[in-house]
Amino acid sequence: PAYSIELLNKMVKVFKDYCGVLNEESIRKNFVLIYELLDEILDFGFPQTTSTEQLRSCVHNEAIVVDAPKFGLSMPKINPRTVPSTSVHRPVGSGKKQKNEIFVDILERLTVLLNAAGYVINSSIDGSIQMKSYLSGNPELK
C-alpha cells in the first residue's frame, strides 16, 4: 500500500509541474495532457518513470493555464493544439489481409484506508476488462 501511495504522490507532483495547479478545472482543461502523462508514467500497470525531465521528451501536448480558483460554474474550453492519441487504430474492412488480433485492457482501481500507524483498515479492488477484437471468421486458437 505504501508503494501505491508514493506513486500517487509522485504523479500529483508531475501533474502540478505541468499544469501549475491541480484542481477539477485544470484536470478538465488538460485532460488530454494528463492522459498522455499517465500513459507514459504507467506501462501495462507498471510504473516506468515519474521524472518530469524524462517525460518532457515523450509528451507532446502543452498545458492550458488555469486561473486562480473561481466560485461558480464555468464550461471547460477545448485545447486547439491537441495531438492525436497513439492508441491502436485499425481500419475496418481494409483491402489487405487482416491479422487475427485481440487487444485486452485490464483496468484496476485499488482503494486503501490506512490508520496513523500504517496498518490497513479497509481495502477494496475494483476493475474491468475491455477487449477490442480484430478476428476474421473463426480463427484457430493456439
Secondary structure, 3 states (H helix, E strand, C coil): CHHHHHHHHHHHHHHHHHHCCCCHHHHHHCHHHHHHHHHHHEECCEECCCCHHHHHCCCCCCCCCCCCCCCCCCCCCCCCCCCCCCCCCCCCCCCCCCCCEEEEEEEEEEEEEECCCCCEEEEEEEEEEEEEEECCCCCCCC
